[in-house]
């Protein structure tokens, strides 16, 4: 019923038409590789007709949520997690 993909590139010709999930996409502002596919993801989400929202963590890079890595950002991770919990609270109740 709900999904929260984190900073993953959207696949070429990705199709979300069969999805029933409310999607919160989580991106990092400084992740050029993944952000390159973001317009395609946003278009596919819009076509799906399902609830969706995009959160872009400012001043964050790919893997900002991984607290064991060099790119970890406590500020971005905390905000992303807050949004995930709120999203699931709304759509999974």
Contact map, one row per residue, 1 for C-alpha under 8 A:
111000000000000000011100000000000000000000000000000000000000000000000000000000000000000000110
111100000000000000001110000000000000000000000000000000000000000000000000000000000000001100110
111110000000000000001111000000000000000000000000000000000000000000000000000000000000000000000
011111000000000000000011110000000000000000000000000000000000000000000000000000000001000000000
001111110000000000000011110000000000000000000000000000000000000000000000000000000000000000000
000111110000000000000000111000000000000000000000000000000000000000000000000000000000000000000
000011111000000000000000111100000100000000000000000000000000011000000000000000000000000000000
000011111100000000000000001000000100000000000000000000000000000000000000000000000000000000000
000000111110000000000000000000001111110000000000000000000000000000000000000000000000000000000
000000011111010000000000000000000100110110000000000000000000000000000000000000000000000000000
000000001111110000000000000000000000100000000000000000000000000000000000000000000000000000000
000000000111110000000000000000000000000000000000000000000000000000000000000000000000000000000
000000000011111000000000000000000000000000000000000000000000000000000000000000000000000000000
000000000111111100000000000000000000000110010000000000000000000000000000000000000000000000000
000000000000111111000000000000000000000000010000000000000000000000000000000000000000000000000
000000000000011111100000000000000000000000011011000000000000000000000000000000000000000000000
000000000000001111100000000000000000000000010011000000000000000000000000000000000000000000000
000000000000001111110000000000000000000000000001000000000000000000000000000000000000000000000
000000000000000111111000000000000000000000000001010000000000000000000000000000000000000000000
100000000000000001111100000000000000000000000000010000000000000000000000000000000000000000000
111000000000000000111110000000000000000000000000011000000000000000000000000000000000000000000
111000000000000000011111000000000000000000000000011100000000000000000000000000000000000000100
011110000000000000001111100000000000000000001000011110000000000000000000000000000000000000000
001110000000000000000111110000000000000000000000000111100000000000000000000000000001001000000
000111100000000000000011111000000000000000000000000111100000000000000000000000000000000000000
000111100000000000000001111100000000000000000000000001111000000000000000000000010000000000000
000001110000000000000000111110100110000000000000000001111000010000000000000000000000000000000
000000100000000000000000011111100010000000000000000000011111110100000000000000000000000000000
000000000000000000000000001111110010000000000000000000011111100000000000000000000000000000000
000000000000000000000000000111110000000000000000000000000111110000000000000000000000000000000
000000000000000000000000001111111110000000000000000000000001110000000000000000000000000000000
000000000000000000000000000011111111000000000000000000000000000000000000000000000000000000000
000000001000000000000000000000111111100000000000000000000000000000000000000000000000000000000
000000111100000000000000001000111111110000000000000000000000000000000000000000000000000000000
000000001000000000000000001110111111111000000000000000000000000000000000000000000000000000000
000000001000000000000000000000011111111000000000000000000000000000000000000000000000000000000
000000001110000000000000000000001111111110000000000000000000000000000000000000000000000000000
000000001100000000000000000000000111111111000000000000000000000000000000000000000000000000000
000000000000000000000000000000000011111111100000000000000000000000000000000000000000000000000
000000000100010000000000000000000000111111110000000000000000000000000000000000000000000000000
000000000100010000000000000000000000111111111000000000000000000000000000000000000000000000000
000000000000000000000000000000000000011111111100000000000000000000000000000000000000000000000
000000000000000000000000000000000000001111111110000000000000000000000000000000000000000000000
000000000000011110000000000000000000000111111111000000000000000000000000000000000000000000000
000000000000000100000010000000000000000011111111110100000000000000000000000000000000000000000
000000000000000000000000000000000000000001111111110100000000000000000000000000000000000000000
000000000000000110000000000000000000000000111111100000000000000000000000000000000000000000000
000000000000000111100000000000000000000000011111110000000000000000000000000000000000000000000
000000000000000000000000000000000000000000001111111000000000000000000000000000000000000000000
000000000000000000111110000000000000000000001101111100000000000000000000000000000000000000000
000000000000000000001110000000000000000000000000111110000000000000000000000000000000000000000
000000000000000000000111100000000000000000001100011111000000000000000000000000000000000000000
000000000000000000000011100000000000000000000000001111100000000000000000000000000000000000000
000000000000000000000001111000000000000000000000000111110000000000000000000000000000000000000
000000000000000000000001111000000000000000000000000011111000000000000000000000010000000000000
000000000000000000000000011110000000000000000000000001111100000000000000000000000000000000000
000000000000000000000000011110000000000000000000000000111111000000000000000100110000000000000
000000000000000000000000000111000000000000000000000000011111000000000000000100000000000000000
000000000000000000000000000111000000000000000000000000001111100000000000000000000000000000000
000000000000000000000000000111100000000000000000000000001111110100000010100100000000000000000
000000000000000000000000000111100000000000000000000000000011111100000010000000000000000000000
000000100000000000000000001101100000000000000000000000000001111100000010000000000000000000000
000000100000000000000000000000000000000000000000000000000000111111001011000000000000000000000
000000000000000000000000000100000000000000000000000000000001111111100011110110000000000000000
000000000000000000000000000000000000000000000000000000000000001111100001110110000000000000000
000000000000000000000000000000000000000000000000000000000000001111111011000000000000000000000
000000000000000000000000000000000000000000000000000000000000000111111001110000000000000000000
000000000000000000000000000000000000000000000000000000000000000001111101000000000000000000000
000000000000000000000000000000000000000000000000000000000000001001111111000000000000000000000
000000000000000000000000000000000000000000000000000000000000000000011111000000000000000000000
000000000000000000000000000000000000000000000000000000000001111101001111100000000000000000000
000000000000000000000000000000000000000000000000000000000000001111111111110010000000000000000
000000000000000000000000000000000000000000000000000000000001000110100011111110000000000000000
000000000000000000000000000000000000000000000000000000000000000110100001111111000000000000000
000000000000000000000000000000000000000000000000000000000000000000000000111111100000000000000
000000000000000000000000000000000000000000000000000000001101000110000000111111110000000000000
000000000000000000000000000000000000000000000000000000000000000110000001111111111000000000000
000000000000000000000000000000000000000000000000000000000000000000000000011111111100000000000
000000000000000000000000000000000000000000000000000000001000000000000000001111111110000000000
000000000000000000000000010000000000000000000000000000101000000000000000000111111111000000000
000000000000000000000000000000000000000000000000000000000000000000000000000011111111100000000
000000000000000000000000000000000000000000000000000000000000000000000000000001111111110000000
000000000000000000000000000000000000000000000000000000000000000000000000000000111111111000000
000100000000000000000001000000000000000000000000000000000000000000000000000000011111111100000
000000000000000000000000000000000000000000000000000000000000000000000000000000001111111110000
000000000000000000000000000000000000000000000000000000000000000000000000000000000111111111000
010000000000000000000001000000000000000000000000000000000000000000000000000000000011111111100
010000000000000000000000000000000000000000000000000000000000000000000000000000000001111111111
000000000000000000000000000000000000000000000000000000000000000000000000000000000000111111111
000000000000000000000000000000000000000000000000000000000000000000000000000000000000011111111
110000000000000000000100000000000000000000000000000000000000000000000000000000000000001111111
110000000000000000000000000000000000000000000000000000000000000000000000000000000000000111111
000000000000000000000000000000000000000000000000000000000000000000000000000000000000000111111
